[in-house]
Amino acid sequence: MPIPLFGDENVLKNKTKKEVLAEKILEMIFTGLLRDGDVLPSERELANTFSVSRETVRGSLGVISEFGLLNISHGAKTTINRSPELLQTCQSLLPSLSDLEVNNYNIDTVFETRKIIERAVVRKATLNIDASGIKALRVLLEQQEKLFDQPVHFQLSDKQFHRIIAECVPNEILNNYVQELYSYGLQFRRVVLSVEGSIEKSYHEHMMIFRALENRDPDRAEEMMINHLNSVYDTTLIAMKNRNGFG
């Protein structure tokens, strides 16, 4: 079972690891997971999060910076450039972003769908996950435990957590749905994760899911995933209402 970001050689085809990672980061910028002015984690931290080499990370960031979407300078932290004009650049570089329409749906529709899909995915993952998958999740959670005051890095890691679980199930359609549904309302998740204690809460929810996977307990894994998604739904809905002046 492939765990690293580039484990599926059939997906790679003629693309290099650098190009695939660059596309992932472009998607994160486009969906709002990465926002204007965000400071990216270090090369080493990104390499650990995405299970790739620092050389691959460096090359990917270099590709994106050529189009003005990143500020990279020697001895300084790398930051995101995100504006309406640059979002158009994202679309021109990665036309598939135009098909990312999940934000056109309301929150209830999206989370109802997400719960249906991810509860099935985590049950299957409990039966399919191997030692390398367990190790990948454990390493990720060890990183997350140190990120309670780093919402940008935590969101990158959070996306990876859900992706690793999805890739334990050899079903490309389900995997694509998990990834697209995750992209819903990310600008509001950033508001939520800025609230003290919210990252720690999410981390503990991840730990409960992980323990169920480790114990090969599909019923418990499903229960913990639903609890986690309900928590994400509740906090995202509050953030959306506050932003729009309701409630």
KOLLUM-87385 format. One record per residue: residue number from 1; residue in one letter; x, y, z negated of N, C-alpha, C in turn. Coordinates in steps of 0.2 Angstrom, whole numbers. Each point is the difference from the previous one (the first is absolute). Layout:
<rs>
n,res,nc1,nc2,nc3,cac1,cac2,cac3,cc1,cc2,cc3
NUM,a,X,Y,Z,X,Y,Z,X,Y,Z
...
</rs>
This chain:
<rs>
n,res,nc1,nc2,nc3,cac1,cac2,cac3,cc1,cc2,cc3
1,m,4,-6,0,-4,6,0,4,6,0
2,p,0,5,5,4,5,0,-2,6,-5
3,i,5,2,-4,-2,5,-5,3,7,2
4,p,7,0,3,2,7,2,-4,3,5
5,l,1,7,1,-4,4,4,0,-3,7
6,f,6,-3,2,1,-2,7,1,-7,1
7,g,-4,-4,-5,1,-7,0,-3,-3,6
8,d,-6,3,3,-3,-3,6,3,1,6
9,e,4,-4,3,4,1,6,-4,1,6
10,n,-6,-3,0,-5,1,5,-2,7,1
11,v,-1,3,-6,-2,7,0,5,5,3
12,l,6,-2,-2,6,4,2,1,1,8
13,k,-1,-6,3,1,0,7,7,4,2
14,n,-1,5,4,7,4,2,1,6,-5
15,k,-4,0,-5,2,6,-5,5,-2,-5
16,t,4,5,-1,5,-1,-5,-3,1,-7
17,k,4,-2,-6,-3,1,-6,0,8,-2
18,k,4,3,3,0,8,-1,-6,3,3
19,e,-2,-3,6,-6,3,3,-6,-2,-4
20,v,0,-6,-2,-6,-2,-4,-1,4,-6
21,l,5,1,-4,0,4,-6,-2,7,2
22,a,3,3,5,-2,7,2,-7,0,1
23,e,-3,-5,3,-7,0,2,-4,0,-7
24,k,2,-4,-5,-3,0,-6,0,7,-4
25,i,6,3,0,0,6,-3,-4,6,4
26,l,0,-1,6,-5,5,4,-7,-1,-2
27,e,-2,-6,-1,-7,-2,-2,-1,3,-7
28,m,5,0,-4,-1,2,-7,-1,8,0
29,i,4,3,5,-1,8,1,-7,1,2
30,f,-2,-3,5,-6,1,4,-6,-1,-5
31,t,0,-5,-4,-6,-1,-4,0,4,-6
32,g,5,3,-2,1,4,-6,3,-3,-6
33,l,2,-6,1,4,-3,-6,6,4,-1
34,l,3,2,5,6,5,-1,-3,7,2
35,r,1,5,-4,-2,6,1,5,5,1
36,d,-1,6,3,4,5,1,4,2,-6
37,g,7,0,0,4,2,-6,2,-6,-4
38,d,-3,-6,1,1,-6,-4,8,-1,0
39,v,3,-2,-5,6,-2,0,0,-8,0
40,l,4,-3,5,0,-7,1,5,-3,-5
41,p,-2,-6,-2,5,-4,-4,7,0,4
42,s,5,-2,-4,7,-1,3,0,-6,5
43,e,5,0,4,1,-5,5,0,-7,-3
44,r,3,0,-6,1,-7,-4,-7,-2,-2
45,e,-4,5,-3,-7,-2,-2,-4,-2,5
46,l,0,4,6,-4,-2,6,2,-7,2
47,a,6,-1,1,2,-7,2,-2,-5,-5
48,n,0,1,-6,-3,-5,-5,-7,-1,1
49,t,-4,5,1,-7,0,0,-2,-4,6
50,f,3,1,6,-2,-3,6,4,-6,2
51,s,5,-2,-4,3,-6,1,4,0,7
52,v,4,6,1,4,1,5,7,3,-2
53,s,4,0,5,7,3,-2,0,8,0
54,r,5,3,-3,0,7,-1,1,3,7
55,e,4,-4,4,1,2,7,-6,1,4
56,t,-5,-5,-1,-6,0,4,-4,6,-3
57,v,0,2,-6,-4,6,-3,3,6,3
58,r,7,0,0,3,6,3,-1,2,7
59,g,0,-6,4,-2,1,7,-7,2,1
60,s,-5,-3,-4,-7,2,1,-1,7,-2
61,l,3,3,-5,-1,7,-2,3,4,5
62,g,6,-2,3,3,4,5,-5,1,6
63,v,-3,-5,2,-5,0,6,-5,5,-1
64,i,-3,0,-6,-6,4,-2,2,7,-1
65,s,6,1,-3,3,7,-1,1,4,7
66,e,1,-4,5,2,3,7,-7,4,3
67,f,-5,-2,-3,-7,3,2,-2,5,-5
68,g,4,2,-5,-2,5,-4,-4,-2,-6
69,l,-1,-7,-1,-5,-2,-5,4,-1,-7
70,l,6,0,0,4,0,-6,5,5,0
71,n,2,2,-6,6,4,-2,5,-4,-3
72,i,6,-1,4,5,-4,-3,6,4,0
73,s,4,1,-5,6,3,-1,5,-3,-5
74,h,6,0,2,5,-4,-4,0,3,-7
75,g,-1,-5,-5,1,2,-7,-7,3,-3
76,a,-5,0,4,-7,2,-2,-5,-5,1
77,k,-5,0,-4,-6,-5,1,-3,1,7
78,t,-3,-5,3,-4,0,6,-7,2,-2
79,t,-3,5,4,-7,2,-1,-4,0,6
80,i,-6,-1,-1,-5,0,6,-2,6,2
81,n,-1,1,7,-3,6,3,-6,-3,3
82,r,-6,3,-2,-6,-2,2,-5,6,1
83,s,-2,0,6,-5,6,2,-4,-3,6
84,p,-6,4,1,-4,-2,6,4,-1,6
85,e,5,4,2,3,0,6,5,-7,0
86,l,3,-1,-6,4,-6,0,-4,-6,-1
87,l,-6,0,-2,-5,-6,0,-1,-2,7
88,q,-1,5,5,0,-1,7,6,-4,3
89,t,6,2,-3,6,-3,2,0,-7,-2
90,c,-3,-2,-6,0,-7,-3,-5,-4,5
91,q,-5,3,2,-5,-3,5,4,-2,7
92,s,4,5,2,3,-1,6,6,-5,0
93,l,3,0,-6,5,-5,-1,-3,-7,-1
94,l,-6,-1,-3,-3,-6,-2,-7,0,2
95,p,-2,-1,6,-7,1,2,-5,-4,-4
96,s,2,-6,-3,-5,-4,-3,-3,4,-6
97,l,4,5,-3,-3,4,-5,-7,3,2
98,s,-1,1,6,-7,3,2,-5,-5,-1
99,d,1,-6,-1,-5,-5,-1,-1,-1,-8
100,l,3,4,-4,0,-1,-7,-6,4,-3
101,e,-6,-3,1,-6,4,-1,-4,-1,-7
102,v,4,-3,-5,-3,-2,-6,-3,6,-4
103,n,3,5,1,-2,6,-4,-6,3,3
104,n,-3,-2,5,-6,2,3,-6,-3,-4
105,y,1,-5,-4,-5,-3,-4,0,2,-7
106,n,-6,-1,-3,-1,2,-7,4,-4,-5
107,i,1,2,-6,4,-4,-5,-3,-7,-2
108,d,-7,0,0,-4,-6,-2,1,-5,5
109,t,0,2,6,0,-5,6,7,-3,0
110,v,5,5,-1,7,-3,1,2,-5,-6
111,f,-2,2,-6,2,-4,-6,-4,-6,0
112,e,-7,0,2,-3,-6,0,3,-5,5
113,t,2,2,6,4,-4,5,7,-2,-3
114,r,3,5,-3,7,-2,-3,-1,-6,-5
115,k,-5,0,-5,-1,-5,-5,-1,-6,4
116,i,-5,0,5,-1,-7,3,6,-3,3
117,i,4,4,3,6,-2,4,6,-2,-5
118,e,1,4,-5,6,-1,-4,-1,-5,-5
119,r,-7,-1,-2,-1,-6,-5,1,-7,4
120,a,-2,0,6,2,-6,4,7,-1,1
121,v,4,6,2,7,-1,1,4,-2,-6
122,v,-2,3,-6,4,-2,-6,-2,-7,-2
123,r,-5,-3,1,-2,-7,-1,5,-4,4
124,k,0,1,6,4,-4,5,7,1,-2
125,a,2,6,-1,7,1,-2,2,-4,-6
126,t,-4,-1,-5,1,-3,-6,2,-8,2
127,l,-3,-2,5,2,-7,2,6,0,5
128,n,1,5,3,5,0,5,7,3,-2
129,i,0,4,-5,6,4,-2,6,-5,-2
130,d,6,1,2,5,-4,-1,5,3,-5
131,a,6,-3,-1,5,3,-5,2,7,2
132,s,1,1,7,3,6,2,-5,5,0
133,g,-7,-1,0,-5,5,-1,-1,2,-7
134,i,1,-5,-4,0,2,-8,6,4,-1
135,k,5,-2,2,6,4,-1,0,7,3
136,a,-3,1,6,-1,7,3,-4,4,-5
137,l,-6,-3,-2,-5,4,-4,3,2,-7
138,r,4,-5,-3,3,1,-6,5,6,0
139,v,4,0,6,5,5,1,-3,7,0
140,l,-6,0,4,-4,6,1,-3,3,-6
141,l,-2,-5,-4,-3,2,-7,5,3,-5
142,e,6,-3,1,5,3,-4,2,7,2
143,q,0,1,6,1,7,2,-6,5,-2
144,q,-6,-3,1,-6,4,-2,0,2,-7
145,e,3,-4,-5,0,1,-7,4,7,-1
146,k,4,2,4,5,5,-1,-3,7,4
147,l,-6,-1,3,-2,6,4,-6,3,-3
148,f,-1,0,-6,-7,3,-3,0,7,1
149,d,6,4,1,0,7,2,2,2,7
150,q,-1,-5,4,2,1,7,-5,-2,5
151,p,-6,4,1,-5,-2,4,1,-2,7
152,v,5,3,3,2,-1,7,3,-7,1
153,h,5,-1,-4,3,-7,0,-5,-5,-2
154,f,-4,1,-5,-5,-5,-2,-5,-2,6
155,q,-2,5,3,-5,-1,6,3,-4,5
156,l,7,1,2,3,-4,5,0,-7,-3
157,s,2,-1,-6,0,-7,-3,-6,-3,-1
158,d,-6,4,-1,-6,-3,-1,-3,-3,7
159,k,2,4,5,-2,-2,7,3,-7,2
160,q,7,0,-2,4,-6,1,-3,-6,-4
161,f,-3,1,-6,-2,-5,-5,-6,-4,4
162,h,-5,4,2,-6,-2,4,2,-4,6
163,r,5,3,4,2,-3,6,3,-7,-1
164,i,4,-1,-5,4,-6,-1,-6,-5,-2
165,i,-5,1,-4,-5,-4,-1,-4,-2,6
166,a,-1,5,4,-4,-2,7,4,-4,4
167,e,7,1,0,4,-4,5,1,-7,-3
168,c,-3,-2,-6,0,-7,-2,-5,-4,4
169,v,-5,4,3,-5,-4,4,2,1,7
170,p,0,-5,4,2,0,7,-6,1,4
171,n,-2,7,0,-6,2,4,1,7,1
172,e,2,1,6,2,7,2,-6,5,0
173,i,-6,-2,2,-6,4,-1,-1,3,-7
174,l,0,-5,-5,-1,2,-7,6,5,-2
175,n,6,-2,2,6,4,-2,-1,8,3
176,n,-2,0,6,-2,7,3,-5,4,-4
177,y,-5,-4,-1,-6,3,-4,3,3,-7
178,v,3,-4,-3,3,2,-7,4,6,1
179,q,4,0,5,5,6,1,-4,6,1
180,e,-5,0,5,-4,5,2,-5,3,-6
181,l,-3,-5,-4,-4,2,-5,4,4,-6
182,y,6,-3,-1,4,4,-5,1,7,2
183,s,0,2,6,2,7,2,-6,5,-2
184,y,-6,-3,-2,-5,4,-1,1,5,-6
185,g,-1,7,1,0,4,-6,7,1,-3
186,l,5,-1,3,7,0,-3,1,7,-3
187,q,-3,6,3,2,6,-3,-3,1,-7
188,f,-6,-4,-1,-3,0,-6,3,-4,-5
189,r,3,-6,2,4,-4,-4,6,4,-3
190,r,3,4,4,6,4,-3,-2,5,-6
191,v,-7,2,1,-2,4,-6,-1,-4,-6
192,v,-3,-6,1,-1,-5,-6,7,-2,-3
193,l,5,-1,4,6,-3,-2,4,6,-4
194,s,-2,6,1,4,6,-3,-3,0,-7
195,v,-5,-3,-2,-3,0,-7,4,-4,-4
196,e,2,2,-6,4,-3,-5,-3,-7,-2
197,g,3,-5,1,-2,-7,-2,-3,-4,6
198,s,-2,3,5,-3,-3,6,4,-5,3
199,i,7,1,1,4,-4,3,2,-6,-4
200,e,0,1,-7,1,-6,-4,-6,-4,0
201,k,-6,2,0,-6,-4,0,0,-4,6
202,s,2,3,6,0,-4,6,5,-5,0
203,y,6,1,-3,5,-5,-1,-2,-6,-4
204,h,-3,2,-5,-3,-6,-4,-5,-4,3
205,e,-4,3,5,-5,-4,4,4,-4,5
206,h,5,3,3,4,-4,4,3,-6,-3
207,m,2,1,-7,3,-6,-4,-5,-5,-1
208,m,-6,1,-1,-5,-5,-1,-1,-4,6
209,i,0,4,6,-1,-4,6,6,-5,1
210,f,6,3,-1,6,-4,1,0,-6,-4
211,r,-2,0,-7,0,-5,-4,-5,-6,2
212,a,-5,2,3,-5,-4,3,3,-4,6
213,l,3,4,4,3,-3,6,6,-5,-2
214,e,4,2,-5,5,-4,-3,-3,-7,-3
215,n,-5,1,-3,-3,-6,-3,-5,-4,4
216,r,0,2,7,-4,-4,5,-8,0,-2
217,d,-2,5,-3,-7,1,-2,-4,4,4
218,p,-3,-3,5,-4,5,5,-6,3,-3
219,d,-3,-3,-5,-6,4,-3,2,6,-4
220,r,6,-1,-4,2,6,-3,3,5,4
221,a,4,-2,6,2,5,4,-5,4,4
222,e,-6,-3,2,-5,3,3,-3,5,-6
223,e,-1,-2,-6,-3,4,-5,5,6,-1
224,m,6,-1,0,5,6,-2,0,5,6
225,m,0,-3,6,0,4,6,-6,5,0
226,i,-6,-3,-1,-6,4,0,0,5,-5
227,n,2,-2,-6,1,5,-6,5,6,3
228,h,5,-2,3,5,5,2,-4,5,6
229,l,-3,-3,4,-3,4,6,-6,4,-3
230,n,-4,-2,-5,-5,4,-3,3,6,-4
231,s,6,-1,-3,4,5,-3,2,5,5
232,v,3,-2,6,2,5,5,-6,3,3
233,y,-6,-3,1,-6,3,2,-2,5,-5
234,d,-1,-1,-6,-3,5,-5,5,6,0
235,t,6,-1,0,5,6,-1,0,4,6
236,t,0,-3,6,0,3,6,-7,4,1
237,l,-5,-3,-2,-7,4,1,0,6,-4
238,i,3,0,-6,0,5,-5,4,6,4
239,a,6,-2,2,5,5,3,-4,3,6
240,m,-4,-4,4,-3,3,6,-6,5,-2
241,k,-3,-2,-5,-6,5,-3,3,6,-2
242,n,6,-1,-4,3,6,-3,3,5,6
243,r,2,-3,5,3,4,6,-6,3,3
244,n,-5,-3,1,-6,3,3,-5,4,-4
245,g,2,1,-6,-4,4,-5,-6,-3,-2
246,f,-1,-7,0,-6,-4,-3,2,-3,-7
247,g,-5,0,-4,0,-4,-6,5,3,-4
</rs>
